[in-house]
Amino acid sequence: MSIQVSSVARPRVSISPLSSTVVRRLVWNVLPVVLVVGFMQMALFGDDGLLKRHQVKQHLYATQAKVGQVEKLNAELAARVRMMRTNPAFVERAAGERLLLAKEGGTIYRFEGPIR
C-alpha cells in the first residue's frame, strides 16, 4: 500500500519591501507612542493616579482644618468648665444668661430682637 500525496501548489505570499517598511515604522513609531500615552493615562487617572492623590490630599487638609476647629472649641469649653468650678460669680452670670435666674431682689432685663 502506498499513500500518494497530491502536489497542490501552495500560493506564495511575498511581502513587498514597501509594506515591510510600513509595518516596521508602525512597530517602532506608533507602538511606543501608544504605550507612553497608556502609561500617562494610568499615572493620571488610575486608582493611585495623581488626580486621586490630589483629591485625597484635599480631603486630608479639610479634615485637619475641622480637627483644628474642634480642638479649639474643646479648649474653650474646658476653660469654661474650669471657670465654673473655680469662680462662683461666673456661675451666677451663666445662670442669669442661660436660665434667666437671679438672686433674690435681682432684676433680669430681657431684650427681644437684635440690639444695635
mmCIF file of the C-alpha atoms, coordinates in Angstrom:
data_MODEL
# 
_entry.id   MODEL 
# 
loop_
_atom_site.group_PDB 
_atom_site.id 
_atom_site.type_symbol 
_atom_site.label_atom_id 
_atom_site.label_alt_id 
_atom_site.label_comp_id 
_atom_site.label_asym_id 
_atom_site.label_entity_id 
_atom_site.label_seq_id 
_atom_site.pdbx_PDB_ins_code 
_atom_site.Cartn_x 
_atom_site.Cartn_y 
_atom_site.Cartn_z 
_atom_site.occupancy 
_atom_site.B_iso_or_equiv 
_atom_site.pdbx_formal_charge 
_atom_site.auth_seq_id 
_atom_site.auth_comp_id 
_atom_site.auth_asym_id 
_atom_site.auth_atom_id 
_atom_site.pdbx_PDB_model_num 
ATOM 1   C CA . MET A 1 1   ? 0.000   0.000  0.000  1.00 0.00 ? 1   MET A CA 1 
ATOM 2   C CA . SER A 1 2   ? 1.258   3.376  -0.852 1.00 0.00 ? 2   SER A CA 1 
ATOM 3   C CA . ILE A 1 3   ? -0.022  6.797  0.035  1.00 0.00 ? 3   ILE A CA 1 
ATOM 4   C CA . GLN A 1 4   ? 0.041   9.364  -2.631 1.00 0.00 ? 4   GLN A CA 1 
ATOM 5   C CA . VAL A 1 5   ? 0.397   12.954 -1.731 1.00 0.00 ? 5   VAL A CA 1 
ATOM 6   C CA . SER A 1 6   ? -1.074  15.336 -4.178 1.00 0.00 ? 6   SER A CA 1 
ATOM 7   C CA . SER A 1 7   ? 1.180   18.023 -5.219 1.00 0.00 ? 7   SER A CA 1 
ATOM 8   C CA . VAL A 1 8   ? -1.020  21.066 -4.843 1.00 0.00 ? 8   VAL A CA 1 
ATOM 9   C CA . ALA A 1 9   ? 0.834   24.238 -5.437 1.00 0.00 ? 9   ALA A CA 1 
ATOM 10  C CA . ARG A 1 10  ? 0.763   26.469 -2.413 1.00 0.00 ? 10  ARG A CA 1 
ATOM 11  C CA . PRO A 1 11  ? 0.434   30.116 -3.189 1.00 0.00 ? 11  PRO A CA 1 
ATOM 12  C CA . ARG A 1 12  ? 3.433   32.042 -2.115 1.00 0.00 ? 12  ARG A CA 1 
ATOM 13  C CA . VAL A 1 13  ? 2.793   35.263 -0.259 1.00 0.00 ? 13  VAL A CA 1 
ATOM 14  C CA . SER A 1 14  ? 5.573   37.683 -0.622 1.00 0.00 ? 14  SER A CA 1 
ATOM 15  C CA . ILE A 1 15  ? 5.787   40.904 1.333  1.00 0.00 ? 15  ILE A CA 1 
ATOM 16  C CA . SER A 1 16  ? 6.967   43.776 -0.712 1.00 0.00 ? 16  SER A CA 1 
ATOM 17  C CA . PRO A 1 17  ? 9.739   45.917 0.685  1.00 0.00 ? 17  PRO A CA 1 
ATOM 18  C CA . LEU A 1 18  ? 7.314   48.845 0.920  1.00 0.00 ? 18  LEU A CA 1 
ATOM 19  C CA . SER A 1 19  ? 4.824   47.017 3.137  1.00 0.00 ? 19  SER A CA 1 
ATOM 20  C CA . SER A 1 20  ? 7.575   45.673 5.401  1.00 0.00 ? 20  SER A CA 1 
ATOM 21  C CA . THR A 1 21  ? 8.822   49.250 5.819  1.00 0.00 ? 21  THR A CA 1 
ATOM 22  C CA . VAL A 1 22  ? 5.314   50.376 6.782  1.00 0.00 ? 22  VAL A CA 1 
ATOM 23  C CA . VAL A 1 23  ? 4.999   47.579 9.323  1.00 0.00 ? 23  VAL A CA 1 
ATOM 24  C CA . ARG A 1 24  ? 8.426   48.359 10.739 1.00 0.00 ? 24  ARG A CA 1 
ATOM 25  C CA . ARG A 1 25  ? 7.554   52.047 11.068 1.00 0.00 ? 25  ARG A CA 1 
ATOM 26  C CA . LEU A 1 26  ? 4.292   51.201 12.774 1.00 0.00 ? 26  LEU A CA 1 
ATOM 27  C CA . VAL A 1 27  ? 6.050   48.975 15.258 1.00 0.00 ? 27  VAL A CA 1 
ATOM 28  C CA . TRP A 1 28  ? 8.877   51.402 16.024 1.00 0.00 ? 28  TRP A CA 1 
ATOM 29  C CA . ASN A 1 29  ? 6.932   54.687 15.947 1.00 0.00 ? 29  ASN A CA 1 
ATOM 30  C CA . VAL A 1 30  ? 3.276   54.134 16.761 1.00 0.00 ? 30  VAL A CA 1 
ATOM 31  C CA . LEU A 1 31  ? 3.603   51.382 19.353 1.00 0.00 ? 31  LEU A CA 1 
ATOM 32  C CA . PRO A 1 32  ? 5.896   53.384 21.700 1.00 0.00 ? 32  PRO A CA 1 
ATOM 33  C CA . VAL A 1 33  ? 3.568   56.388 21.461 1.00 0.00 ? 33  VAL A CA 1 
ATOM 34  C CA . VAL A 1 34  ? 0.582   54.221 22.344 1.00 0.00 ? 34  VAL A CA 1 
ATOM 35  C CA . LEU A 1 35  ? 2.492   52.726 25.282 1.00 0.00 ? 35  LEU A CA 1 
ATOM 36  C CA . VAL A 1 36  ? 3.567   56.151 26.574 1.00 0.00 ? 36  VAL A CA 1 
ATOM 37  C CA . VAL A 1 37  ? 0.023   57.507 26.296 1.00 0.00 ? 37  VAL A CA 1 
ATOM 38  C CA . GLY A 1 38  ? -1.278  54.434 28.131 1.00 0.00 ? 38  GLY A CA 1 
ATOM 39  C CA . PHE A 1 39  ? 1.224   54.836 30.951 1.00 0.00 ? 39  PHE A CA 1 
ATOM 40  C CA . MET A 1 40  ? 0.416   58.540 31.256 1.00 0.00 ? 40  MET A CA 1 
ATOM 41  C CA . GLN A 1 41  ? -3.284  57.750 31.439 1.00 0.00 ? 41  GLN A CA 1 
ATOM 42  C CA . MET A 1 42  ? -2.635  55.215 34.201 1.00 0.00 ? 42  MET A CA 1 
ATOM 43  C CA . ALA A 1 43  ? -0.440  57.694 36.077 1.00 0.00 ? 43  ALA A CA 1 
ATOM 44  C CA . LEU A 1 44  ? -3.085  60.405 35.935 1.00 0.00 ? 44  LEU A CA 1 
ATOM 45  C CA . PHE A 1 45  ? -6.400  58.572 36.122 1.00 0.00 ? 45  PHE A CA 1 
ATOM 46  C CA . GLY A 1 46  ? -5.580  55.211 37.722 1.00 0.00 ? 46  GLY A CA 1 
ATOM 47  C CA . ASP A 1 47  ? -6.563  54.101 41.237 1.00 0.00 ? 47  ASP A CA 1 
ATOM 48  C CA . ASP A 1 48  ? -3.318  55.559 42.610 1.00 0.00 ? 48  ASP A CA 1 
ATOM 49  C CA . GLY A 1 49  ? -3.094  58.277 39.963 1.00 0.00 ? 49  GLY A CA 1 
ATOM 50  C CA . LEU A 1 50  ? -2.144  61.875 40.506 1.00 0.00 ? 50  LEU A CA 1 
ATOM 51  C CA . LEU A 1 51  ? -5.711  63.148 40.356 1.00 0.00 ? 51  LEU A CA 1 
ATOM 52  C CA . LYS A 1 52  ? -6.850  60.663 43.003 1.00 0.00 ? 52  LYS A CA 1 
ATOM 53  C CA . ARG A 1 53  ? -3.882  61.626 45.214 1.00 0.00 ? 53  ARG A CA 1 
ATOM 54  C CA . HIS A 1 54  ? -4.810  65.294 44.842 1.00 0.00 ? 54  HIS A CA 1 
ATOM 55  C CA . GLN A 1 55  ? -8.396  64.577 45.918 1.00 0.00 ? 55  GLN A CA 1 
ATOM 56  C CA . VAL A 1 56  ? -7.180  62.578 48.918 1.00 0.00 ? 56  VAL A CA 1 
ATOM 57  C CA . LYS A 1 57  ? -4.812  65.396 49.941 1.00 0.00 ? 57  LYS A CA 1 
ATOM 58  C CA . GLN A 1 58  ? -7.600  67.966 49.704 1.00 0.00 ? 58  GLN A CA 1 
ATOM 59  C CA . HIS A 1 59  ? -9.825  65.746 51.841 1.00 0.00 ? 59  HIS A CA 1 
ATOM 60  C CA . LEU A 1 60  ? -6.973  65.354 54.351 1.00 0.00 ? 60  LEU A CA 1 
ATOM 61  C CA . TYR A 1 61  ? -6.451  69.131 54.578 1.00 0.00 ? 61  TYR A CA 1 
ATOM 62  C CA . ALA A 1 62  ? -10.188 69.730 55.063 1.00 0.00 ? 62  ALA A CA 1 
ATOM 63  C CA . THR A 1 63  ? -10.307 67.091 57.791 1.00 0.00 ? 63  THR A CA 1 
ATOM 64  C CA . GLN A 1 64  ? -7.266  68.570 59.527 1.00 0.00 ? 64  GLN A CA 1 
ATOM 65  C CA . ALA A 1 65  ? -8.937  72.003 59.472 1.00 0.00 ? 65  ALA A CA 1 
ATOM 66  C CA . LYS A 1 66  ? -12.080 70.536 61.048 1.00 0.00 ? 66  LYS A CA 1 
ATOM 67  C CA . VAL A 1 67  ? -9.974  68.796 63.702 1.00 0.00 ? 67  VAL A CA 1 
ATOM 68  C CA . GLY A 1 68  ? -8.287  72.116 64.480 1.00 0.00 ? 68  GLY A CA 1 
ATOM 69  C CA . GLN A 1 69  ? -11.666 73.818 64.891 1.00 0.00 ? 69  GLN A CA 1 
ATOM 70  C CA . VAL A 1 70  ? -12.926 71.056 67.179 1.00 0.00 ? 70  VAL A CA 1 
ATOM 71  C CA . GLU A 1 71  ? -9.742  71.195 69.284 1.00 0.00 ? 71  GLU A CA 1 
ATOM 72  C CA . LYS A 1 72  ? -10.153 74.961 69.630 1.00 0.00 ? 72  LYS A CA 1 
ATOM 73  C CA . LEU A 1 73  ? -13.795 74.530 70.680 1.00 0.00 ? 73  LEU A CA 1 
ATOM 74  C CA . ASN A 1 74  ? -12.774 71.828 73.189 1.00 0.00 ? 74  ASN A CA 1 
ATOM 75  C CA . ALA A 1 75  ? -10.158 74.148 74.685 1.00 0.00 ? 75  ALA A CA 1 
ATOM 76  C CA . GLU A 1 76  ? -12.761 76.923 75.036 1.00 0.00 ? 76  GLU A CA 1 
ATOM 77  C CA . LEU A 1 77  ? -15.235 74.567 76.686 1.00 0.00 ? 77  LEU A CA 1 
ATOM 78  C CA . ALA A 1 78  ? -12.561 73.205 79.037 1.00 0.00 ? 78  ALA A CA 1 
ATOM 79  C CA . ALA A 1 79  ? -11.696 76.775 80.049 1.00 0.00 ? 79  ALA A CA 1 
ATOM 80  C CA . ARG A 1 80  ? -15.387 77.466 80.658 1.00 0.00 ? 80  ARG A CA 1 
ATOM 81  C CA . VAL A 1 81  ? -15.698 74.342 82.837 1.00 0.00 ? 81  VAL A CA 1 
ATOM 82  C CA . ARG A 1 82  ? -12.632 75.433 84.840 1.00 0.00 ? 82  ARG A CA 1 
ATOM 83  C CA . MET A 1 83  ? -14.181 78.878 85.337 1.00 0.00 ? 83  MET A CA 1 
ATOM 84  C CA . MET A 1 84  ? -17.454 77.325 86.531 1.00 0.00 ? 84  MET A CA 1 
ATOM 85  C CA . ARG A 1 85  ? -15.609 75.119 89.004 1.00 0.00 ? 85  ARG A CA 1 
ATOM 86  C CA . THR A 1 86  ? -13.466 77.905 90.452 1.00 0.00 ? 86  THR A CA 1 
ATOM 87  C CA . ASN A 1 87  ? -15.387 81.179 90.050 1.00 0.00 ? 87  ASN A CA 1 
ATOM 88  C CA . PRO A 1 88  ? -18.837 81.462 91.703 1.00 0.00 ? 88  PRO A CA 1 
ATOM 89  C CA . ALA A 1 89  ? -19.502 84.834 90.033 1.00 0.00 ? 89  ALA A CA 1 
ATOM 90  C CA . PHE A 1 90  ? -19.097 83.201 86.641 1.00 0.00 ? 90  PHE A CA 1 
ATOM 91  C CA . VAL A 1 91  ? -21.643 80.520 87.601 1.00 0.00 ? 91  VAL A CA 1 
ATOM 92  C CA . GLU A 1 92  ? -24.135 83.208 88.715 1.00 0.00 ? 92  GLU A CA 1 
ATOM 93  C CA . ARG A 1 93  ? -23.696 85.128 85.471 1.00 0.00 ? 93  ARG A CA 1 
ATOM 94  C CA . ALA A 1 94  ? -24.059 81.959 83.340 1.00 0.00 ? 94  ALA A CA 1 
ATOM 95  C CA . ALA A 1 95  ? -27.228 81.006 85.242 1.00 0.00 ? 95  ALA A CA 1 
ATOM 96  C CA . GLY A 1 96  ? -28.603 84.500 84.715 1.00 0.00 ? 96  GLY A CA 1 
ATOM 97  C CA . GLU A 1 97  ? -27.880 84.440 80.984 1.00 0.00 ? 97  GLU A CA 1 
ATOM 98  C CA . ARG A 1 98  ? -28.990 80.900 80.181 1.00 0.00 ? 98  ARG A CA 1 
ATOM 99  C CA . LEU A 1 99  ? -31.704 80.112 82.694 1.00 0.00 ? 99  LEU A CA 1 
ATOM 100 C CA . LEU A 1 100 ? -32.939 83.643 83.446 1.00 0.00 ? 100 LEU A CA 1 
ATOM 101 C CA . LEU A 1 101 ? -32.213 83.165 87.141 1.00 0.00 ? 101 LEU A CA 1 
ATOM 102 C CA . ALA A 1 102 ? -31.176 85.908 89.530 1.00 0.00 ? 102 ALA A CA 1 
ATOM 103 C CA . LYS A 1 103 ? -30.542 86.324 93.234 1.00 0.00 ? 103 LYS A CA 1 
ATOM 104 C CA . GLU A 1 104 ? -33.374 87.420 95.459 1.00 0.00 ? 104 GLU A CA 1 
ATOM 105 C CA . GLY A 1 105 ? -34.098 91.054 94.814 1.00 0.00 ? 105 GLY A CA 1 
ATOM 106 C CA . GLY A 1 106 ? -32.186 90.987 91.487 1.00 0.00 ? 106 GLY A CA 1 
ATOM 107 C CA . THR A 1 107 ? -33.642 92.236 88.239 1.00 0.00 ? 107 THR A CA 1 
ATOM 108 C CA . ILE A 1 108 ? -33.482 90.461 84.905 1.00 0.00 ? 108 ILE A CA 1 
ATOM 109 C CA . TYR A 1 109 ? -33.586 92.540 81.764 1.00 0.00 ? 109 TYR A CA 1 
ATOM 110 C CA . ARG A 1 110 ? -34.672 90.726 78.644 1.00 0.00 ? 110 ARG A CA 1 
ATOM 111 C CA . PHE A 1 111 ? -34.417 92.235 75.175 1.00 0.00 ? 111 PHE A CA 1 
ATOM 112 C CA . GLU A 1 112 ? -36.181 90.907 72.085 1.00 0.00 ? 112 GLU A CA 1 
ATOM 113 C CA . GLY A 1 113 ? -34.609 91.132 68.647 1.00 0.00 ? 113 GLY A CA 1 
ATOM 114 C CA . PRO A 1 114 ? -31.172 92.381 67.654 1.00 0.00 ? 114 PRO A CA 1 
ATOM 115 C CA . ILE A 1 115 ? -29.521 95.074 69.750 1.00 0.00 ? 115 ILE A CA 1 
ATOM 116 C CA . ARG A 1 116 ? -27.803 97.870 67.854 1.00 0.00 ? 116 ARG A CA 1 
# 
